Amino acid sequence: MPEQRVRRSGTGDILPFANHAATGTFTIDMPTIDITARAAEIVERVRAQRSGPLTFTIDGGCCEGTAPHLYEHYVLAPGAHAVAEVCAVPVYMPEAMATLYEDARVTIDVVDDPLSDAMSLETEYGVRFVLRESASGAAE
Amino acid sequence: MREFGLYINGQWEAAKGGKTAPTINPATEEPWANVAVADREDVRKAVAAAKKAHDSGVWRNKSPQERGEILQKVAAAIFERQDELAAAEVQDGGGTMRKAMSMDVPGAAQTFFHFGQFIQGDEYKAMLQEEYDETVPIPSHNLVVREPIGVTAGITPWNFPMIMGAWKIAPSIAAGNTCVIKPASVTPVTTLMLAEICTQAGVPAGVVNVVSGPGGTAGEELATHPDIGKVAFTGSTEVGKRIMQLGAGTLKKVTLELGGKSPNIILPDANLDTAALGALFGTFMHQGQICESGTRVLVHESIHDEFLEKMVEGIKRIKIGDTMDPTTGMGPLVNAQQRETVEKYVALGNEQGAKCVTGGKRPDGISKGYYFEPTIFDQVDNKMRIAQEEIFGPVVSVIRFKDEDEAVRIANDSVYGLGGAVWSANKERAVALARRIETGTVWVNDYHMINLRFPFGGYKQSGIGRELGKWGMAEYHQLKHIHVGEHTGPEGKFYFQMLLN
């Protein structure tokens, strides 16, 4: 039977998120994701320049490290579910990563990086989103 | 300070917008060269040059013999400039001089030599054209031929700039394509030099173009440009996914070589001295910044303590220091961001209950450079984040197993599937185990042995497609079936009656 997943947002409010037609409900832990003021400003700047729907996706590996990527018109994998929402932009993580990051508190921040090779939209302004992590339980 | 432009149509060009950026030496944290930064217009210019060179036939109409000769000349030219190339590679990427002289330069040269020789041989001839006679439903003669794609794009990472550049250039142009390469922005220099070397060795203008620029502009332009038929990318999983999405709009062929968390399995009958050094080589070579690094060492519980001791002893043989010094084995990480990432995962490992047996910090006595000590975590559970996420640094997780079934289960419990290894005195047993591991490469009694003759690539989230070998070469071609039917009157085509009375 499909369940309704309930997620915690950065503000602490519980927002319903139905990924199938919901009948029963239960709460599962999702990673807690916040955003710094400076990073939020960059998201707004990107939003002003783009017309399509924006998506944050966090995935790992290799040269870019585990980092947030901001895209326009991103194609979501069928298994993807938003683990949070920041600046009204949904944040996606692949299933396996969402489980790994269940107890994590992470913050999307931004750093100067004029040469980033990520295809994330903020790189146009010579900056790059990064993921900051605090020890579990501590606020960022 | 040295200056490098973009390399388009056989010559050095400044970026149209005049933009340049310094490239930093990770060992000194100082800039050592200024490199032009390409924007979309520069990339379009490079693609136009590549397309013109392809359409003119100046390269594709040469016989494989001729192209092969020129590629072999490129290899020789690389060796002629090896000191300059090695020094540039070390200063750009933070690898050691030892790595540059024994891996990067020969690796790049051998790539051109190998594919230059391959296309001159009978195996390639057979790949280019196969012929079959058919009798069903009526007699026909059939040709299956391979042709070049046209213009290919290569986007490369910062860990092996020269070798990755060679992997994206040599097989492409060996097949008769022309190409545009975008190297990693933090390590653009040696790829740019390779393009110049190609011209010097006789590759016609426009066949090899190199544009250094950021991913969001230069990279995106290559992934979406309608005149590019194939994109070959080596780098992080997320960027790979995006490139595949962007390529979909124009149905590009895409090969992706992405991340890994490769299992290195030590069976109880292995030579533990060799396997322990193999585990160090597999994890700490180039400071762990290799996609197929054996970052999870799976060791049988009966030999665990002895094996771990040998690994820790072996670390004493790794000298960290000045990258230009030929006795140095480990240099710095490529930039501050990468070191921060490593430090984050080390903290996580400690937090999640793994035991840091050695390393886990910056080396004492080194004041400049993004250095980090080789780090071993023991008592790691495969579910811990340090065992699941790619760290891309000198950190290895040691995990115990009871029997082969458990080793296989742990090895395959990863989203990645790039490389892996099995160490055992019993080769048959090791190969049987290798067949059960879900990775694109498995080394038995070895690590990092990539061979230009054999395919390299990933299962699962480690990528799609293969590079190297005849399989990699095939991916730089298109297939065409030519059916030659008999020239008869209408009565010879009885199947037309499906439509016609």
Interface residues (C-beta under 8 A of the other chain):
Chain A: T57 D59 G60 G61 C62 C63 E64 G65 T66 A67 H69 Y71 Y74 V75 P94 A96 M97 L100 V111 D113 P114 L115 S116 D117 A118 M119 S120 L121 T123 E124 V130 E133 A135 S136
Chain B: A21 V37 I155 P157 W158 N159 A184 S185 V186 P214 G215 G216 T217 G219 E220 A223 G235 S236 T237 E238 V239 K241 R242 I243 Q245 L246 A248 L258 G259 G260 C291 Q337 Q338 T341 K344 A347 L348 E351 R385 Q388 E389 E390 F392 V415 Y416 Q461
